[in-house]
Amino acid sequence: MRGPHRSQHHRSGTDKSRAASRLLLLLLSGLPIAASPMSPAQAQTVPPVPAEASTQLAGFVSEASQRFGIPVAWIRALMRVESANDARAVSPKGAMGLMQIMPDTWAYLRARYRLGSDPFDPRDNIIAGTAYIRELYDRYGAPGFLAAYNAGPGRYDDYLANGRPLPAETHAYVAQLTPLVGGEASPAIVTVAAADPLAWTRAPLFIGASERGPGAGPVQADAQAREGDTAAPPRDAAAEANPTGGLFVSRREPAGPR
């Protein structure tokens, strides 16, 4: 895949930097921040997974980190804040599992990455959540991806385009997690081509299995072996994170000399 035109890449980086500066300025502007956005009191849970499952979870986090090029520390930080590491957590709004994925988002991610039917499956939830982090990071950079993860990409786009205030919960979420993810791109992150900023306005944000186009690929049956069940070497994060039919569509450039 050809890389983005140099001037386009520069503009994309500048836009991300400006958006990040705006977000950090708001966080430092004196907005009162209450408790953490996802505390145990806010999530309704069924019995948590046994403590001995922590080693298994570490393996799933490592797999997701290698597959999508996201630092292990980032995944662990979001898991702690989102669900307190409870694989069975359900928020009042319906977000599910370790990474607190909303049902429509889960349906899209499950179809795209050929995951199983159970959103509370620790491996599949971590894979889905990390894939979502990857897509949001590629579009918004850091710490913008955190705001989009919490408020939703549509709401964050509205903030960037029109200045619509973000919820207080999102401010608290970003303030809590930004020190844990560094507030800027980690060396482990691989930059990919900038997405079309208006692509989300021309297509459904979340695509159900019945709406997937011919280029999206079939949804693998639950009974079949799922991709990544065995150890595999790290893959190219850019290719894995932005295949055809993704949440954010890369801008097509006319062919010709660069």
Stockholm file with secondary structure:
# STOCKHOLM 1.0

chainA/1-258         MRGPHRSQHHRSGTDKSRAASRLLLLLLSGLPIAASPMSPAQAQTVPPVPAEASTQLAGFVSEASQRFGIPVAWIRALMRVESANDARAVSPKGAMGLMQIMPDTWAYLRARYRLGSDPFDPRDNIIAGTAYIRELYDRYGAPGFLAAYNAGPGRYDDYLANGRPLPAETHAYVAQLTPLVGGEASPAIVTVAAADPLAWTRAPLFIGASERGPGAGPVQADAQAREGDTAAPPRDAAAEANPTGGLFVSRREPAGPR
#=GR chainA/1-258 SS CCCCCHHHHHHHHHHHHHHHHHHHHHHTTTCCCCSCSSCTTTSEECSCCCGGGHHHHHHHHHHHHHHHTCCHHHHHHHHHHHHTTCTTEECTTCCBTTTTBCHHHHHHHHHHHTCCSCTTCHHHHHHHHHHHHHHHHHHHCTTHHHHHHHHCHHHHHHHHHHCCCCCHHHHHHHHHHHHHHCSSCCTTCCCCCCBCTTGGGSSCSSCCGGGCCGGGCCCCCTTSCCTTSSCCCCCCHHHHHSCTTCSSCBCCCCCSCC
#=GC SS_cons         CCCCCHHHHHHHHHHHHHHHHHHHHHHTTTCCCCSCSSCTTTSEECSCCCGGGHHHHHHHHHHHHHHHTCCHHHHHHHHHHHHTTCTTEECTTCCBTTTTBCHHHHHHHHHHHTCCSCTTCHHHHHHHHHHHHHHHHHHHCTTHHHHHHHHCHHHHHHHHHHCCCCCHHHHHHHHHHHHHHCSSCCTTCCCCCCBCTTGGGSSCSSCCGGGCCGGGCCCCCTTSCCTTSSCCCCCCHHHHHSCTTCSSCBCCCCCSCC
//
